[in-house]
Amino acid sequence: MRRTATLTLVVVTLGLDKGQAADWPQLLGPRSNGISPETGLLSAWPSGGPKVLWKKEIGTGYSAPSIRDGRLVLFHRIGNEEIVEAFDAKTARPVWRHSYPTRYRDPFGYNNGPRCTPLLTEKQCFTFGAEGVLLCLDITTGKTVWQRKTAEEFRVPESFFGVGASPVIEGNLLIVMVGGQPNSTVVAFDKDTGKTVWQSAGRNTWQGKPMIGWPGEPLVRWRGYEKLASYATPTLATIHGRRTLFCLTRQGLVSMDPKTGNVNFSRWFRARVNESVNAANPIVLGNQVFCSAAYYGVGSFLLDIVSDGKSFTEVWSTNERRKANRRLNPVLGIHWTTPILHNGHLYAFSGRDEPDAQFRCVHLESGSAKWSRDERWQKRGSKQPDVYGRGSAIMADGKLLVLGEGGLLGLFEVNAAKPVELGRHQVPELHYPCWAAPILSDKRMVIRSEDYLICFDVAK
């Protein structure tokens, strides 16, 4: 391998110090990579599964909860209201509740709740609703600090499944994939006031660029009504000593300066079929970035970024391998879960739909599969299958904590040589679809479905 296999953990940590490292204050945890520093966890599931500390019925949505300083914040929908609700993480005792009206209806028949995970700082709680309401609340009281209605303010074309890319923070900037025409795909707001600082990416980024992977690779002709936002949350990293923002937009990957929004480079990455999405977050290792999508054979790629940060060389891609072998299937085609990267290997669920789902370990540098498990459902349409389907995973204490989309809770070794399952438990209250990844804080794992929130004790 040309680079160390150690993940460079340089993503924003939201002011966390070592004493608060057990918090899970944003999508995918303290460093936005799905990895927790906690140790002393169960090495196998007990009979009947981990001990349930509390559970509660909740409103609908796909948003994972977040935890900071002993406070759990849930974003969900009941009736015609989107609700941001804070609880005591240990007891589920209510602390505060904030709600506002919503009319969102999913055009494809999925649930109508929020998709984005709350982002918690020492003083603030940020949420991004299914209709594009961007909200900053006081984390202690739940009172509104500021609000922006992005769909109205930025000419945002209606998306397929509502707003689904969670905000991130860099310094004093709240960076959001808004999806506004013509050049407001990504917008940075002052996190304390909500004022717009910069807008970037869109027509000026893609006009005249080649549509990589499309027949003949034609040049982009901007029409002015394209959808721009994806369902992948932006990734922040340091590349060749420079802070860099990676956004996997609907059109493809855009590298930007997070302070100014200036575009470094872009790389087209989109299915030809209109009804398709990019949803897995970009993964950074050293000076390389990996992206993957599942729709209609889009596959994956790994880029090596040159020293000035303005261009790249392609280490490997599904597109290039397909040119050499037309029957080649992508080694990873990830629908919506973000892979776990450990020691140069990706652990992820690959497959567009549950009938073709596989749990895989892939060597990042070569793009080769080390192992693969067939996770196809045995009974088509079953609400409680005995496989994980397209699951989600987080990592802690040398283990992968897995939640299958049908509510199957699993525990695996982090093992690049072979898949080693240490336990499985079908959670009775959960059923398809469970699409939010588990969260972990203070040896308590919290998972949700469309209607239940459950907290487990996973201490050894």
Secondary structure per residue as TSV (DSSP state, phi and psi in degrees):
chain	resnum	aa	ss	phi	psi
A	1	M	-	360.0	142.2
A	2	R	-	-81.7	-14.6
A	3	R	S	-133.8	159.8
A	4	T	-	-62.1	148.0
A	5	A	S	-92.2	18.5
A	6	T	S	-94.9	126.1
A	7	L	-	-67.0	128.4
A	8	T	-	-81.6	109.8
A	9	L	-	-91.8	83.4
A	10	V	-	-120.0	13.1
A	11	V	S	-74.0	153.9
A	12	V	-	-53.8	138.4
A	13	T	-	-112.0	10.4
A	14	L	T	56.6	33.9
A	15	G	T	77.0	14.1
A	16	L	-	-75.1	135.7
A	17	D	-	-106.2	-178.9
A	18	K	G	-61.9	-32.0
A	19	G	G	-70.5	-15.2
A	20	Q	G	-111.5	13.8
A	21	A	T	-64.4	-17.2
A	22	A	T	-80.8	-5.0
A	23	D	-	-67.9	160.7
A	24	W	B	-133.5	75.4
A	25	P	-	-90.3	5.6
A	26	Q	S	-161.2	176.7
A	27	L	T	-54.6	128.4
A	28	L	T	66.0	23.5
A	29	G	T	90.2	-166.9
A	30	P	T	-60.7	-29.5
A	31	R	T	-124.7	23.9
A	32	S	T	57.2	26.2
A	33	N	S	-122.9	7.8
A	34	G	S	77.6	11.1
A	35	I	E	-115.8	131.1
A	36	S	E	-107.3	143.4
A	37	P	-	-80.7	-0.4
A	38	E	-	-66.8	147.1
A	39	T	-	-129.0	-178.9
A	40	G	S	73.1	35.0
A	41	L	B	-101.4	167.2
A	42	L	-	-55.9	140.2
A	43	S	S	-96.8	-7.0
A	44	A	S	-162.7	155.8
A	45	W	-	-77.7	134.9
A	46	P	-	-68.4	166.6
A	47	S	T	-58.6	128.0
A	48	G	T	87.8	2.9
A	49	G	S	88.8	172.2
A	50	P	S	-60.9	153.9
A	51	K	E	-65.3	131.5
A	52	V	E	-84.1	121.9
A	53	L	E	-86.2	-40.7
A	54	W	E	-162.7	159.8
A	55	K	E	-150.1	153.4
A	56	K	E	-153.0	146.6
A	57	E	E	-75.7	139.2
A	58	I	-	-133.5	176.8
A	59	G	-	-78.7	-179.0
A	60	T	B	-84.3	162.9
A	61	G	-	145.0	169.2
A	62	Y	-	-116.0	8.3
A	63	S	-	-76.4	126.4
A	64	A	-	-72.6	147.8
A	65	P	-	-74.5	169.2
A	66	S	E	-131.5	154.9
A	67	I	E	-133.1	133.9
A	68	R	E	-151.0	135.3
A	69	D	T	50.8	42.3
A	70	G	T	78.5	4.4
A	71	R	E	-113.0	124.9
A	72	L	E	-97.3	130.7
A	73	V	E	-115.3	125.5
A	74	L	E	-113.7	137.9
A	75	F	E	-117.0	116.0
A	76	H	E	-151.1	-177.9
A	77	R	E	-131.7	134.1
A	78	I	E	-129.0	123.2
A	79	G	T	62.0	-127.9
A	80	N	T	-106.3	34.0
A	81	E	E	-130.6	135.9
A	82	E	E	-88.6	133.3
A	83	I	E	-125.3	128.8
A	84	V	E	-105.7	120.6
A	85	E	E	-132.8	130.9
A	86	A	E	-106.3	139.1
A	87	F	E	-132.3	159.7
A	88	D	E	-69.8	123.5
A	89	A	T	-64.3	-27.8
A	90	K	T	-81.3	-35.2
A	91	T	T	-117.3	-13.2
A	92	A	-	68.7	17.3
A	93	R	-	-68.5	132.0
A	94	P	E	-63.5	140.0
A	95	V	E	-112.7	-51.8
A	96	W	E	-155.2	166.7
A	97	R	E	-147.1	132.5
A	98	H	E	-130.0	134.4
A	99	S	E	-138.5	158.6
A	100	Y	E	-152.5	156.9
A	101	P	E	-72.6	150.7
A	102	T	-	-143.7	148.3
A	103	R	-	-118.0	10.9
A	104	Y	-	-61.2	135.5
A	105	R	-	-133.2	124.1
A	106	D	-	-71.3	122.6
A	107	P	T	-69.8	-14.9
A	108	F	T	-103.5	6.5
A	109	G	S	87.6	7.3
A	110	Y	-	-78.2	176.5
A	111	N	-	-69.4	162.5
A	112	N	-	-101.3	12.9
A	113	G	S	-85.2	175.1
A	114	P	-	-67.9	153.0
A	115	R	-	-109.9	-23.2
A	116	C	S	-89.3	143.8
A	117	T	-	-84.0	138.0
A	118	P	-	-59.6	144.7
A	119	L	E	-113.8	118.8
A	120	L	E	-113.0	130.5
A	121	T	-	-114.4	-173.8
A	122	E	S	-61.3	-32.4
A	123	K	S	-120.6	-12.8
A	124	Q	E	-129.8	154.7
A	125	C	E	-127.1	121.7
A	126	F	E	-111.1	134.8
A	127	T	E	-133.0	156.9
A	128	F	E	-135.5	107.7
A	129	G	-	-79.8	169.1
A	130	A	T	-61.8	-26.5
A	131	E	T	-96.9	5.3
A	132	G	-	93.4	15.4
A	133	V	E	-76.7	115.9
A	134	L	E	-99.4	121.5
A	135	L	E	-128.6	135.6
A	136	C	E	-116.5	121.1
A	137	L	E	-115.4	153.0
A	138	D	E	-69.9	123.7
A	139	I	T	-70.4	-20.0
A	140	T	T	-83.2	-39.8
A	141	T	T	-110.3	-20.8
A	142	G	-	81.6	5.7
A	143	K	-	-78.3	148.6
A	144	T	E	-68.5	130.3
A	145	V	E	-96.8	-48.5
A	146	W	E	-159.0	165.1
A	147	Q	E	-149.0	141.7
A	148	R	E	-130.1	134.5
A	149	K	E	-98.7	88.2
A	150	T	H	-65.7	-34.1
A	151	A	H	-61.7	-36.0
A	152	E	H	-81.0	-33.2
A	153	E	H	-86.6	-23.2
A	154	F	T	-122.6	19.1
A	155	R	T	52.0	62.0
A	156	V	-	-94.4	116.7
A	157	P	-	-63.0	148.0
A	158	E	-	-62.4	129.3
A	159	S	-	-85.9	171.8
A	160	F	S	-70.0	-46.1
A	161	F	S	-127.6	31.6
A	162	G	S	79.1	-177.9
A	163	V	-	-78.2	132.1
A	164	G	-	-138.5	2.8
A	165	A	-	-99.6	117.5
A	166	S	-	-73.0	148.6
A	167	P	-	-70.5	159.2
A	168	V	E	-132.7	163.1
A	169	I	E	-118.9	137.0
A	170	E	E	-134.5	108.1
A	171	G	T	62.3	-121.9
A	172	N	T	-97.5	12.0
A	173	L	E	-106.3	133.4
A	174	L	E	-98.0	112.9
A	175	I	E	-102.3	126.9
A	176	V	E	-133.3	134.3
A	177	M	E	-82.9	95.3
A	178	V	E	-85.2	-43.1
A	179	G	E	85.2	30.4
A	180	G	E	-88.9	144.0
A	181	Q	T	-83.9	150.1
A	182	P	T	-90.6	-21.4
A	183	N	T	-134.4	42.4
A	184	S	E	-125.4	39.4
A	185	T	E	-57.9	-44.1
A	186	V	E	-121.2	134.0
A	187	V	E	-129.8	137.1
A	188	A	E	-107.0	130.4
A	189	F	E	-114.3	149.3
A	190	D	E	-65.7	121.2
A	191	K	T	-68.1	-21.0
A	192	D	T	-91.0	-27.7
A	193	T	T	-115.3	-20.1
A	194	G	-	82.7	2.6
A	195	K	-	-72.9	144.1
A	196	T	E	-70.5	130.8
A	197	V	E	-103.7	-48.1
A	198	W	E	-151.1	159.0
A	199	Q	E	-130.8	142.0
A	200	S	E	-156.8	160.0
A	201	A	-	74.4	136.0
A	202	G	S	150.6	-130.4
A	203	R	H	-55.1	-46.6
A	204	N	H	-67.6	-23.0
A	205	T	H	-79.9	-38.9
A	206	W	H	-105.7	-22.3
A	207	Q	T	-54.2	123.3
A	208	G	T	82.9	0.6
A	209	K	-	-85.5	151.8
A	210	P	B	-72.3	140.8
A	211	M	-	-85.5	84.8
A	212	I	T	-60.1	130.1
A	213	G	T	91.9	-12.4
A	214	W	S	-86.8	150.6
A	215	P	T	-54.4	123.2
A	216	G	T	77.3	-7.6
A	217	E	-	43.6	64.4
A	218	P	-	-67.2	166.2
A	219	L	B	-86.7	146.9
A	220	V	-	-66.9	129.7
A	221	R	-	-115.2	106.0
A	222	W	-	-73.0	131.6
A	223	R	-	-107.9	-18.9
A	224	G	S	98.6	-2.9
A	225	Y	-	-128.1	15.5
A	226	E	-	-66.1	145.4
A	227	K	-	-72.9	140.5
A	228	L	-	-118.8	-37.3
A	229	A	-	-78.7	146.6
A	230	S	-	-109.8	-163.8
A	231	Y	S	-112.8	15.4
A	232	A	-	-97.5	129.6
A	233	T	-	-76.6	138.3
A	234	P	-	-58.3	152.1
A	235	T	E	-118.1	132.4
A	236	L	E	-107.5	137.4
A	237	A	E	-156.3	168.2
A	238	T	E	-107.0	120.1
A	239	I	E	-118.8	120.6
A	240	H	T	49.6	41.0
A	241	G	T	80.6	3.3
A	242	R	E	-115.3	133.9
A	243	R	E	-65.0	132.8
A	244	T	E	-136.0	140.6
A	245	L	E	-109.8	122.7
A	246	F	E	-108.7	122.6
A	247	C	E	-122.7	117.3
A	248	L	E	-87.1	91.2
A	249	T	-	-80.2	-177.7
A	250	R	S	-63.1	-36.1
A	251	Q	S	-80.1	-27.2
A	252	G	E	153.6	-164.8
A	253	L	E	-84.0	132.9
A	254	V	E	-124.8	128.0
A	255	S	E	-100.4	131.2
A	256	M	E	-137.0	159.6
A	257	D	-	-81.4	117.2
A	258	P	T	-66.6	-20.6
A	259	K	T	-77.0	-35.2
A	260	T	T	-116.9	-20.5
A	261	G	-	82.1	0.9
A	262	N	-	-62.3	134.6
A	263	V	E	-82.4	129.0
A	264	N	E	-83.3	-51.7
A	265	F	E	-162.6	168.0
A	266	S	E	-138.9	156.1
A	267	R	E	-142.9	112.6
A	268	W	E	-58.0	136.2
A	269	F	-	-160.1	89.5
A	270	R	-	-155.4	142.2
A	271	A	-	-69.0	150.7
A	272	R	S	-70.6	-30.9
A	273	V	S	-68.4	131.2
A	274	N	S	-62.1	-42.3
A	275	E	S	-81.2	69.4
A	276	S	-	-143.9	159.7
A	277	V	-	-140.3	157.8
A	278	N	-	-106.2	129.7
A	279	A	-	-137.4	-18.9
A	280	A	S	-84.8	135.7
A	281	N	-	-67.3	147.7
A	282	P	-	-59.5	144.4
A	283	I	E	-114.6	130.4
A	284	V	E	-114.6	132.5
A	285	L	E	-134.0	114.6
A	286	G	T	61.0	-119.9
A	287	N	T	-107.7	24.1
A	288	Q	E	-115.8	152.5
A	289	V	E	-133.9	137.4
A	290	F	E	-118.6	139.6
A	291	C	E	-136.6	152.8
A	292	S	E	-150.1	149.0
A	293	A	E	-148.8	154.5
A	294	A	-	-103.1	-20.7
A	295	Y	G	-70.7	122.7
A	296	Y	G	53.0	45.8
A	297	G	G	75.3	19.6
A	298	V	-	-62.0	-47.8
A	299	G	E	85.1	-131.2
A	300	S	E	-150.0	165.8
A	301	F	E	-152.2	158.4
A	302	L	E	-128.7	124.7
A	303	L	E	-110.0	144.2
A	304	D	E	-108.7	114.8
A	305	I	E	-86.5	131.8
A	306	V	-	-71.2	168.5
A	307	S	T	-64.6	-28.8
A	308	D	T	-83.3	-4.4
A	309	G	S	75.0	3.5
A	310	K	S	-99.0	-9.1
A	311	S	-	-151.9	-177.5
A	312	F	E	-153.1	161.8
A	313	T	E	-114.9	149.4
A	314	E	E	-92.3	118.0
A	315	V	E	-72.3	-49.4
A	316	W	E	-161.3	159.1
A	317	S	E	-155.7	153.4
A	318	T	H	-60.3	-37.5
A	319	N	H	-60.6	-47.1
A	320	E	H	-67.3	-37.6
A	321	R	H	-70.6	-31.0
A	322	R	H	-69.3	-33.8
A	323	K	H	-60.6	-36.2
A	324	A	H	-79.1	-29.0
A	325	N	-	-146.6	101.5
A	326	R	T	-65.5	-20.1
A	327	R	T	-89.9	0.3
A	328	L	-	-67.1	130.8
A	329	N	-	-92.6	143.9
A	330	P	-	-62.5	137.9
A	331	V	S	-64.6	-32.0
A	332	L	-	-138.6	127.2
A	333	G	-	-132.8	94.3
A	334	I	B	-94.3	127.7
A	335	H	S	-75.7	-63.2
A	336	W	S	-141.5	-15.3
A	337	T	-	-85.8	147.0
A	338	T	-	-94.1	131.7
A	339	P	-	-64.7	157.4
A	340	I	E	-95.7	128.1
A	341	L	E	-108.0	122.6
A	342	H	E	-146.1	126.7
A	343	N	T	49.6	45.3
A	344	G	T	76.9	10.6
A	345	H	E	-125.4	143.2
A	346	L	E	-100.1	134.7
A	347	Y	E	-116.1	118.4
A	348	A	E	-157.9	159.7
A	349	F	E	-96.0	122.8
A	350	S	E	-108.7	144.9
A	351	G	B	129.8	140.5
A	352	R	S	-74.7	-44.2
A	353	D	S	-124.9	163.8
A	354	E	G	-61.3	-26.8
A	355	P	G	-65.1	-22.8
A	356	D	G	-116.6	22.1
A	357	A	-	-72.3	141.3
A	358	Q	E	-140.8	138.3
A	359	F	E	-94.5	121.4
A	360	R	E	-132.1	153.5
A	361	C	E	-115.7	126.7
A	362	V	E	-127.3	133.4
A	363	H	E	-75.0	116.9
A	364	L	T	-63.7	-46.9
A	365	E	T	-63.8	-35.4
A	366	S	T	-100.4	-18.5
A	367	G	T	72.5	22.9
A	368	S	E	-103.4	143.7
A	369	A	E	-77.9	132.1
A	370	K	E	-90.3	-39.7
A	371	W	E	-156.8	163.4
A	372	S	E	-152.2	135.0
A	373	R	E	-111.8	136.1
A	374	D	E	-77.9	117.8
A	375	E	-	-113.4	28.2
A	376	R	-	-70.9	139.3
A	377	W	-	-66.2	138.4
A	378	Q	S	-76.2	-32.7
A	379	K	S	-121.1	110.4
A	380	R	T	-55.2	123.2
A	381	G	T	86.4	-0.1
A	382	S	-	-63.2	139.8
A	383	K	S	-84.7	-16.9
A	384	Q	S	-135.4	74.3
A	385	P	-	-74.3	166.0
A	386	D	S	-98.8	15.1
A	387	V	S	-127.1	170.1
A	388	Y	-	-84.0	-18.3
A	389	G	S	64.4	-138.5
A	390	R	S	-90.7	99.9
A	391	G	-	-96.3	-177.9
A	392	S	E	-124.8	151.4
A	393	A	E	-140.1	145.2
A	394	I	E	-126.6	166.4
A	395	M	E	-125.5	137.9
A	396	A	E	-161.4	141.7
A	397	D	T	55.3	38.4
A	398	G	T	73.4	17.9
A	399	K	E	-134.0	156.6
A	400	L	E	-104.7	122.0
A	401	L	E	-97.0	117.4
A	402	V	E	-116.2	137.6
A	403	L	E	-122.2	114.6
A	404	G	-	-75.6	157.5
A	405	E	T	-69.7	-10.7
A	406	G	T	-100.6	9.2
A	407	G	S	93.8	12.6
A	408	L	E	-83.3	122.3
A	409	L	E	-100.1	121.1
A	410	G	E	-123.3	161.2
A	411	L	E	-134.8	126.6
A	412	F	E	-129.1	150.5
A	413	E	E	-67.5	148.3
A	414	V	-	-84.9	95.0
A	415	N	-	-139.4	112.6
A	416	A	S	-77.8	-14.3
A	417	A	S	-81.0	-36.9
A	418	K	S	-164.1	157.3
A	419	P	-	-79.2	126.1
A	420	V	-	-124.3	105.8
A	421	E	E	-86.4	125.1
A	422	L	E	-99.1	-10.8
A	423	G	E	176.2	153.3
A	424	R	E	-146.2	145.9
A	425	H	E	-152.0	120.3
A	426	Q	E	-79.7	113.1
A	427	V	-	-72.9	119.7
A	428	P	T	-59.4	-35.6
A	429	E	T	-76.5	-16.2
A	430	L	-	-99.4	147.7
A	431	H	-	-148.8	171.7
A	432	Y	S	-60.7	136.5
A	433	P	-	-103.3	129.8
A	434	C	-	-104.9	97.0
A	435	W	-	-112.0	0.3
A	436	A	S	-95.0	135.4
A	437	A	-	-69.0	153.3
A	438	P	-	-60.9	159.4
A	439	I	E	-124.8	157.2
A	440	L	E	-137.6	129.4
A	441	S	E	-154.9	126.8
A	442	D	T	54.7	44.1
A	443	K	T	62.2	23.9
A	444	R	E	-120.9	127.8
A	445	M	E	-103.6	130.9
A	446	V	E	-118.2	130.9
A	447	I	E	-129.6	157.9
A	448	R	E	-138.1	155.9
A	449	S	-	-119.3	-161.5
A	450	E	S	-71.3	-16.1
A	451	D	S	-142.0	3.3
A	452	Y	E	-134.7	144.8
A	453	L	E	-123.0	124.6
A	454	I	E	-131.6	135.7
A	455	C	E	-113.0	126.9
A	456	F	E	-113.3	147.0
A	457	D	E	-87.8	115.4
A	458	V	-	-115.9	19.3
A	459	A	B	-70.8	144.0
A	460	K	-	-64.2	360.0
